Amino acid sequence: MSEYAKNKPAGFKNAIEKVAIVGAGGTIGSHLVSALLKTGKHTVTALSRKDSSNKLPDGVNVAPVDYSDESTIVEALKGQEFFIITLSPTAPRDTHSKLVQAAAKAGVPYIMPNSYAGDIEQVQFGVDTLLGPVAKAHREEIEKLGMQWIAVCCGFWYDYSLAGGEARFGFDFDKHTLTIYDDGQTKNSVSTLAQVGRAVAKVLSFPLFPQDEEDKSLTISSWLNKAVYLKSFVVNQNEIFESVKRVTGTTDADWTVTHENTKQRYEEGMALVKKGNMSGFGKLLYSRAFYPEDPSDFAAKAQNELLDLPEEKLDDATKDGIELLKELQKRPERMAA
Ligand SMILES: NC(=O)c1ccc[n+]([C@@H]2O[C@H](COP(=O)([O-])OP(=O)(O)OC[C@H]3O[C@@H](n4cnc5c(N)ncnc54)[C@H](OP(=O)(O)O)[C@@H]3O)[C@@H](O)[C@H]2O)c1
């Protein structure tokens, strides 16, 4: 049954204004916050661990929380209209569920669950990378508790993945080495961090529901219990390498390039993860995404036009990625996994 604004009680506000977020100072969260604040339509409340050392962006309201005391999370979420969860992969496993349960108690109707990755409908890819079943369980828990979700399918973050070390797009900028998967020709659809921020802010800026049966304009409700799909580029490693050479003013002679078979690399990564060595995770994830017969390329589903997202230039994003290098190198635990 479709919901319409005309059927809501008097005083109903057909928009999302109050947005709460976990991870406001994080890799993707900081971009979501800056894009949301730029719209001028949203107030943003950052739920942040009371002992967090993460710097929160200017302009957000801060709600310190304690994950061992649910009431602090419920209190922070009361009155919030949309809840975005961006959680560090190193956060304890049950953190997402704690947040979702607190949101239900606080009466928050909509949640953007942690994932920000590949196509949630590319089931085998999700199973092979171990991420799919976890993200599915998050979405199911939200529904079971009577709330609705909007997932973000953006593919790899281009700038982050370029800077993120050999295990990701294959580049080690300190050593000037590059590992190319297979022949380097398999393409992925990928998004810059900024493009993800813009897409989420656009979706949350539409009216919540159509006015009535005649109203065919875009509304947030058309994404409820669905994913928003976006991209910045559809690229392969050879194209990324060309861009890196242009941006850094280097040539082939400056780089040591080796080739690795994606399937073998995936198996090696999985063997490490099975032994509890999470340095294998990036290896298995990125090599699997570049499998020639089933890559992480869902450009056909991207809603860039619908969301009026800008065209970006690959070399600009490459520059941003290289600038991100120093930031990421300050997070050795992250570079290692
Ligand atoms: N598409 C891609 O290429 C890609 C790449 C990486 C990650 N991802 C996805 O995006 C998600 C977010 O990644 P991110 O890099 O943005 O995260 P992040 O910056 O590492 O962390 C986000 C927030 O998690 C909170 N946090 C950290 N440790 C925690 C702990 N032990 N317990 C509770 N909260 C903790 C922190 O908030 P406070 O300090 O304010 O409490 C932090 O700001 C990942 O989980 C993953 O699903 C996608």
The ligand as a Gaussian input file, in Angstrom:
#p B3LYP/6-31G(d) Opt

LIG

0 1
 N       33.169000       0.988000      -0.654000
 C       34.371000       0.992000      -0.089000
 O       35.416000       1.099000      -0.769000
 C       34.479000       0.880000       1.414000
 C       35.734000       1.012000       1.992000
 C       35.825000       0.936000       3.371000
 C       34.696000       0.746000       4.144000
 N       33.483000       0.605000       3.531000
 C       32.255000       0.416000       4.332000
 O       31.934000       1.630000       4.990000
 C       31.790000       1.420000       6.389000
 C       32.298000       2.651000       7.113000
 O       33.702000       2.741000       6.922000
 P       34.516000       4.042000       7.348000
 O       35.902000       3.877000       6.843000
 O       33.746000       5.250000       6.966000
 O       34.533000       3.884000       8.920000
 P       35.549000       4.585000       9.920000
 O       35.850000       5.951000       9.475000
 O       36.714000       3.679000      10.169000
 O       34.704000       4.579000      11.274000
 C       33.415000       5.175000      11.355000
 C       33.072000       5.436000      12.820000
 O       32.955000       4.230000      13.551000
 C       33.036000       4.604000      14.911000
 N       33.834000       3.571000      15.621000
 C       35.126000       3.288000      15.464000
 N       35.508000       2.269000      16.268000
 C       34.422000       1.933000      16.956000
 C       34.184000       0.985000      17.979000
 N       35.152000       0.176000      18.432000
 N       32.946000       0.895000      18.473000
 C       31.968000       1.719000      18.029000
 N       32.153000       2.639000      17.052000
 C       33.360000       2.753000      16.534000
 C       33.754000       5.949000      15.018000
 O       32.848000       6.934000      15.484000
 P       33.136000       7.744000      16.865000
 O       34.621000       7.785000      17.049000
 O       32.555000       9.090000      16.590000
 O       32.433000       6.990000      17.923000
 C       34.127000       6.210000      13.571000
 O       34.097000       7.546000      13.192000
 C       32.592000       0.139000       6.664000
 O       32.148000      -0.582000       7.784000
 C       32.373000      -0.653000       5.400000
 O       31.138000      -1.333000       5.483000
 C       33.356000       0.687000       2.195000

